[in-house]
């Protein structure tokens, strides 16, 4: 009821606005006319009127310019397409429409006041009242209409008198009151209709809170995730609200058209409003229908592009799973190659479909494309370099995801290799992102790529410097034993030691061992160093600075106490004699 009262109130306010804005008074007829209107009505005497060559008068109506309608209260009376005495057809129509409107508003004019006259010496007939000329009927007008001047003048006279009679009848007091009553009823009907539409859509709205149970009863075993359910609910709400809005706008359109038509003083605006809406709707529908062939081509291009990309994915999936083998094409190339080709196919599809898009050739589209191109060229040089470097790194097979590498002094496992950056996870659980352009220009040490059936592990090495007083064979055996105690070190191939340097005070022993798990390489190194210390201590080999041996006499050994004999005593200084 509140909604009904609201719309009734709005309707009454609308009526009052009409009553305040419409002029009920009688117009004041201006006897004087401007020069163009006087020329259009009076014309030039035949004695001075220049003769129009017959070749200038079109023989076919299709050769004439556009015809302009003369109207009264929005209703067309007749059309004029011929100029007269230098006055265009459009100017003639404007003058006739204005004078006919003034005549219709002059309720003191009677039908017998409108007569047909032909001044002497003039080839033109006129319709006029007792006070002023209304319009002219030229020989060209008659020729275009296919009638004589007298017949055309009588036709114009009948049409004019009937139109004025209807115009005045619509503006009579009884008709105005009747139209106001219809407006009130229309306002009440609009309010009631809007209320019923609102109630109707409230009733047909699905109880969205019970969506899962409602669908579950229809389709057994069907379940929806939260995001899927929210998307479906949003679509249902949008569809219902759009239908309700469309119903509201349709009702309001018919309401406005009706009240403009039923109210006498706004009757002419009714046709204009309806024509405005109809023309725009026709433009939209016409544009849509005209765009259907392009839309069909776009849909066809989208479908073809989609299935080509799907076919490309299937082919490279078979290559990745070794279902298809191409000599010289590695398995790890399959996925990136599939992505690159899919992107190229997509770009090609967009380029082929672009000419069919609306506004493709418009200046705005060209300007936006140019602006994006300039931005891309100025700001993407680094990105393009990284993308090219990323592609080169893929096909050079410098590393793969999961490999243990060293790049720019950073050691870790490759966890991601994109077109722009390479990400490495260090043993400290840090993720380091390195631009591909920098990776391509750096030395990459890959500790994993060499592991295969023939080479089951990667070699790790560590160097120990010991004095010359230790037997080298014993040191070799001790270091190899320390390596075999380390968890990730392989027994086959066996560890080995190389004497890499014979210095002035010490010998450098480099232990080499094979490991299969490169992901825990830092932990393996730490465990290996611990085992070297333990094994050396167990066999009595001191790991110390060899320079300390020059002061060995009188110093306690550096071997931990638990590895020494129970009766061990630090040696004293040896003194041979005193002079």
Helices and strands as residue ranges (DSSP letters): H 2-21, H 35-42, G 54-56, G 61-63, E 68-72, E 75-80, H 89-105, G 111-113, E 115-117, E 125-128, E 133-137, H 139-145, H 149-170, H 173-204, G 208-210, H 211-218, H 226-262, G 264-266, H 267-320, H 333-354, H 363-379, H 381-396, E 404-407, E 410-417, E 421-425, E 431-435, H 436-440, E 444-446, E 458-467, H 472-485, E 496-502, E 506-515, H 521-538, G 546-551, G 561-563
